[in-house]
Amino acid sequence: MKKEIVHSFHFSAGSSAVVSALTDDRHIQSWWTCDANIAQKHGVFEWKSHGWRVELDLEKAKDNSLVEWRCTKSNMQNTHAWEGSKMTFNIKHDAEGVL
């Protein structure tokens, strides 16, 4: 059984800024965890005070319409439940920015 959670957000920004926020460790450090490192499409996010670590592979569409994070290793919240999860960010334009 496939389980899915869907959230929608609107940003007054261009798609390249949104893609950078999802694929550049310096930007991820400002909104998710200060311990984010990305090299060659592989990310490691840590919450050292909790002992949590998430490793993932990143892919993005050449036209900045999609970013995917695929969790390859995790002990987030002290379980391996995130392993195998895929987070898909569909980036769509509208008159006021990006949805």
ZADREN-97871 format. One record per residue (C-alpha): x, y, z; residue number from 1; residue in three letters. Coordinates in steps of 0.25 Angstrom, whole numbers, plus 5000, padded with zeros to 4 digits. Each point is the difference from the previous one (the first is absolute). Layout:
! ZADREN-97871
[r [X, Y, Z], NUM, "Ala"]
...
! end
This chain:
! ZADREN-97871
[r [5000, 5000, 5000], 1, "Met"]
[r [5006, 5013, 4996], 2, "Lys"]
[r [4999, 5011, 5010], 3, "Lys"]
[r [5001, 5015, 4996], 4, "Glu"]
[r [5000, 5013, 5007], 5, "Ile"]
[r [4998, 5013, 4991], 6, "Val"]
[r [5003, 5014, 5004], 7, "His"]
[r [4999, 5012, 4991], 8, "Ser"]
[r [5008, 5013, 5003], 9, "Phe"]
[r [5000, 5013, 4991], 10, "His"]
[r [5013, 5008, 4999], 11, "Phe"]
[r [5002, 5014, 4994], 12, "Ser"]
[r [5013, 4995, 4994], 13, "Ala"]
[r [5005, 4994, 4987], 14, "Gly"]
[r [5001, 4985, 4998], 15, "Ser"]
[r [5015, 5001, 5000], 16, "Ser"]
[r [5000, 5006, 5014], 17, "Ala"]
[r [4990, 4989, 5005], 18, "Val"]
[r [5009, 4989, 4993], 19, "Val"]
[r [5012, 5006, 5007], 20, "Ser"]
[r [4993, 5000, 5014], 21, "Ala"]
[r [4998, 4985, 4998], 22, "Leu"]
[r [5013, 4996, 4994], 23, "Thr"]
[r [5011, 5009, 5005], 24, "Asp"]
[r [5005, 4996, 5014], 25, "Asp"]
[r [5002, 5015, 5004], 26, "Arg"]
[r [4986, 5003, 4997], 27, "His"]
[r [4994, 4987, 5007], 28, "Ile"]
[r [5009, 5004, 5012], 29, "Gln"]
[r [4991, 5013, 5002], 30, "Ser"]
[r [4987, 4993, 5000], 31, "Trp"]
[r [5001, 4985, 5004], 32, "Trp"]
[r [5013, 4997, 5007], 33, "Thr"]
[r [5013, 5007, 5002], 34, "Cys"]
[r [5007, 4986, 4998], 35, "Asp"]
[r [4997, 4998, 4985], 36, "Ala"]
[r [5011, 4996, 4990], 37, "Asn"]
[r [4997, 4997, 4986], 38, "Ile"]
[r [5011, 4995, 4990], 39, "Ala"]
[r [4998, 4994, 4986], 40, "Gln"]
[r [4985, 4998, 5002], 41, "Lys"]
[r [5001, 4993, 5013], 42, "His"]
[r [4995, 5007, 5013], 43, "Gly"]
[r [5003, 4998, 5015], 44, "Val"]
[r [4991, 5007, 5009], 45, "Phe"]
[r [5003, 4999, 5015], 46, "Glu"]
[r [4994, 5005, 5013], 47, "Trp"]
[r [5012, 4997, 5009], 48, "Lys"]
[r [4993, 5004, 5013], 49, "Ser"]
[r [4990, 4988, 4998], 50, "His"]
[r [5010, 4991, 4993], 51, "Gly"]
[r [4991, 5000, 4988], 52, "Trp"]
[r [5006, 4998, 4986], 53, "Arg"]
[r [4993, 4999, 4986], 54, "Val"]
[r [5007, 4997, 4987], 55, "Glu"]
[r [4994, 5002, 4987], 56, "Leu"]
[r [5002, 5001, 4985], 57, "Asp"]
[r [4995, 5012, 4993], 58, "Leu"]
[r [4995, 5002, 4986], 59, "Glu"]
[r [4995, 5012, 4993], 60, "Lys"]
[r [4994, 5003, 4986], 61, "Ala"]
[r [5008, 5008, 4990], 62, "Lys"]
[r [4988, 5009, 4999], 63, "Asp"]
[r [4999, 5003, 5015], 64, "Asn"]
[r [4986, 4994, 5000], 65, "Ser"]
[r [5003, 4988, 5010], 66, "Leu"]
[r [5010, 4997, 5011], 67, "Val"]
[r [5000, 4986, 5007], 68, "Glu"]
[r [5006, 4995, 5013], 69, "Trp"]
[r [5001, 4985, 5001], 70, "Arg"]
[r [5004, 4996, 5014], 71, "Cys"]
[r [5011, 4989, 5000], 72, "Thr"]
[r [5003, 4999, 5015], 73, "Lys"]
[r [4994, 5006, 5013], 74, "Ser"]
[r [4998, 4999, 5014], 75, "Asn"]
[r [4991, 5012, 5001], 76, "Met"]
[r [4992, 5000, 5013], 77, "Gln"]
[r [5008, 4988, 5003], 78, "Asn"]
[r [4994, 4991, 4990], 79, "Thr"]
[r [5003, 4996, 4985], 80, "His"]
[r [4986, 5003, 4996], 81, "Ala"]
[r [5005, 5011, 4990], 82, "Trp"]
[r [5008, 4990, 4992], 83, "Glu"]
[r [4995, 4998, 4986], 84, "Gly"]
[r [4991, 5013, 5001], 85, "Ser"]
[r [5000, 5009, 4989], 86, "Lys"]
[r [4997, 5015, 5002], 87, "Met"]
[r [4995, 5006, 4986], 88, "Thr"]
[r [5000, 5015, 4999], 89, "Phe"]
[r [4992, 5004, 4987], 90, "Asn"]
[r [5003, 5015, 4997], 91, "Ile"]
[r [4989, 5007, 4992], 92, "Lys"]
[r [4999, 5014, 4996], 93, "His"]
[r [4989, 5010, 5001], 94, "Asp"]
[r [4998, 5015, 4999], 95, "Ala"]
[r [5006, 5003, 5014], 96, "Glu"]
[r [5011, 4990, 5001], 97, "Gly"]
[r [5002, 4985, 5002], 98, "Val"]
[r [4990, 4990, 5006], 99, "Leu"]
! end
